[in-house]
Amino acid sequence: MSTELRIIPITGIGEINPGTDLGVLIYQALQQQQLTLQAGDVLVVTQKIVSKAEERLVNLETIEPSAFARAFAERNDKDPRHVEVVLRESKRIARMERGVMISETYHGFICANAGVDESNVEGGEFLTLLPVDSDQSARAIRSRLQALSNEEDIAILISDTWGRAWRNGQVNMAIGVAGMEALTDYRGQHDAYGYELRASIIAVADELSSAAELVMGKVDRIPVALIRGYRYTPGEGTVHTLTRDSATDMFR
């Protein structure tokens, strides 16, 4: 158990252009704040800058919406081009109601509008899409930072903001993991009263991502946070371990 955590906002990242080497950019920002990566550090990076760097952008002027997209958009006062992009990024639509599409993406994520987002994109006519492989994106950033800092024992999380069933408000969740296990499994251990834990599996990657958002904010243009002091389990964890299998998912 960690006894104390520090969560440090990494400033000075600036606007991200397609092709930006995020590992180098984050390393330079750390240096500007006189921060040196230490063993056990976790860096949380927002999906938006990863998508921009990887050119996961769609110009709405190039989109011709389908008849289905036009009909849904007309009923719900939406841009039919935006609706069409969501449909293209969806493996299936789990639910459509009140102008929101709950989608299963090709990654296996279930979220609103397939993760397609128009906020914080320069120009106003562009949408950002989720990275093609967020785990690979996290591994690439980690590898670059390891080489630049000479510190091997670091972990990277890529986060995105999602809503939650049954709860108001949104939280940051992990959509990419590198260098750590995404889950901590307490099954088989005993609590303070001697009871054996049978179902306690904690989504630590999601908890760290949510904690990081507290210093990032939604309008402060701080897309990276450093978490120091959490004793994660090193490993080859992936975000897919966080996705509940459909056989045990009672809400699909």
N, C-alpha and C positions, 0 to 999 in steps of 0.2 A: 504494500500500500504506500502511495506517495503521501508525504506529510505536509508538503507545501508546493504550490505551483506558482510560476510566474508566466503571465501571458503578455507578450510585448508586441505592440503594433509596429510593423516595418513600414516606414514612410519613404517617400521619395521615389516610388516605383514609376509614377507618371503614366502617360498614355502608352498602350501597347500596340505596336504595328505588326502586321503579318510577318512571320519569320523571325520574330524576336527570340533570342536565346534566353529563356526565363531563368535558367540556372545562373548565368552570368549576371543578369540584371538583379536578381535577388542577392547574390553574393556582394555586388557593388553597394546595394542598399544597406546591407548589414555592415559593411565597412564604414559607410558614412555615419552610421549610428554607433560606431566603435564597438560592434558586437562580433565576437568570435564564436563560431559554432563549437559546441561541446558535446561529448558523448551523451547520448540520451535525448538530445534535442529533437523536437517535432516541429516541422514547419507546415502550416496550413495555408494553402493557396486557393484562391477562389477560382471557380470554373470559368468565370468570364474572361480573365486574362489568359488562361490556358487556351480557350477557344479562339480568342483573337490571335494569339501567337501561332496557332496551328491553322489559321485561315478557315476556321469553321464559321464563316459568315455567308449570309445569303442577301443579295440585293433584291429587294421586293420588286423593283422595276423589271426583273427578269422572270417573274413568276406569273404564269397563266393559271388562274384558279379553275378547278373543275366545277361542274354543275352542283355537286354535293357541297363543296366548299362555299359556293355562292349562296346556296339556300340556307345553310347554317349561319353564315355571316349576316344575311339579311334579317333572319329571325332574331338575332342577338346583337345587332348593331356592332358587328366586327368587320375588320378588314378581310375580305375574302382571300387575299393573297397570303396573309398571315395564317389563316385557317388552313390553306392548302399546304403551307410549309409544315405545319403541325401534323397533318395527315401523312405527309411523305416521311416524316421522322418517326411515325408510329408503327409498331408491329401489329398492334390491335388497339382499339378504343374500348376501354373498360366501361366508361360511362360518359354520357353527354347530357349536361343539365345546366341551366342558368348561364349559358354562354361559356361554360368551362368544359374542356375535354380532358378526362382522366385517361392517360395513355400508358400503354406498355411500350417502352422503347426497344430498339433492337439490342440494347445492352441487357435488357431484363428489368430495368427500373420501371416502377409505376409511379407516375407523377403528373402534375397538371401540364397540359399542353406539350408533352414530350420533351420538356426542358427547354423549349424554344423561348427566347427572351429578347425583348427589344430595349430594355433599359440600359443606360450607360454605354450606348453605341453611338459613335460620332456619325452625324449625317442624317439620322432619323429614318432613313429608308432601308436600313440594314437590320437583320436579325442575327443573333448568335445561336448556334447549335451546340449540343453537347459534344465533347471530344469523341472521336471514333472509338478510342480505347483509353479510358481515363487512368487505368492502372499503368499502362505503358507510358502515358504522359507523366505520371508521378515517378515512375522509375527513371525516366530520362532526366527529370529535374534533380532527383536524388544523385544520380551518377555524376552529373556535372558539378554539383555542390561538393560531393565527396572528393572529386579531383581537385577542385579549387581550394578547399579548406584543409585537405589532408586529414579529415575526420570521417571515419567509416561509419560510426555508430549513430546515424541520424535516420529519421523517418520523415516521409512526406505524405500529407493528406491533401487531396483536392476536394473542395467542398462546394456545395450548391444549396440554395435556399428552397426548401419544400414545405408545403402544408402537411398537416397530419390528420388522419381520420380521428374523429371524435373530439378533437381539441382545436380551439381557436388559436390563431397566431401561427407564424412560421418559424422554423428553426433551420440552422445549417446542418446538413448531413454530409457524410463522406460519399463521394462518388469515385474516388481513386485512392489507392493505398500502395505504399512502397516502404519496405524496411521494417514493418511491424505486423503483428497479427491484429486483425480488425476486431476480433472478439476475445473476451476473456471468459473462459469456461470455469465456473466454480463447482460444477457438478461433482459429487463424490467427496467434497470437502465438508467440514462440519462447522456450524456456527458456534457462537459463544455458549450456547445452551446444549451443545452436543448433537443437535439435529443435523442429519445429512442433507445437504443441498441436492435437489433432484432436477431443478429446472432453471437455475440461475446462470444465464449466459449474458454477459454485459457487452453491449455494442460500444466499446471504448472509442472506436474511430469516429462514430457519430457524436459521442459525448465531447470529445476533444474538438471536433469541428464546430459544434454549437458553442463551446466555451470561447473559441477563438473569435467568433462573430461579435462577442461583446466588446472587443476592442477595435474591430474592423468597422462596424456600423454599416448602414446601407447607403449613406450619402457622403461619407467622408473620404472616399477614394483611397482606402487602405486595403489592398487586396491580399496582403500576406501578414501572418502573425507567427511569432515564435513562441512555442510552449516549452517551458523548461521546468524540470522537476518531476514529470510524470514517469513512472517506472513501467514503460510498455514492455511487451514481450517481443523481442526481435524475431523476425521471421519473414516468410514469403507470402504474407497475407494478401488477399485480394478483396475487392469490393463485393465480389459475387458471394462471398460467405455471409454478407449482410442481407442478401435477398432471400426471403422465405420461399421455400419450394412450394409450388402450386398445390401439391398433395396435402400440405399442412396449413395452407392459407385459407381461412374460413371466410374471407371477405372478397375473394375474386368472384 
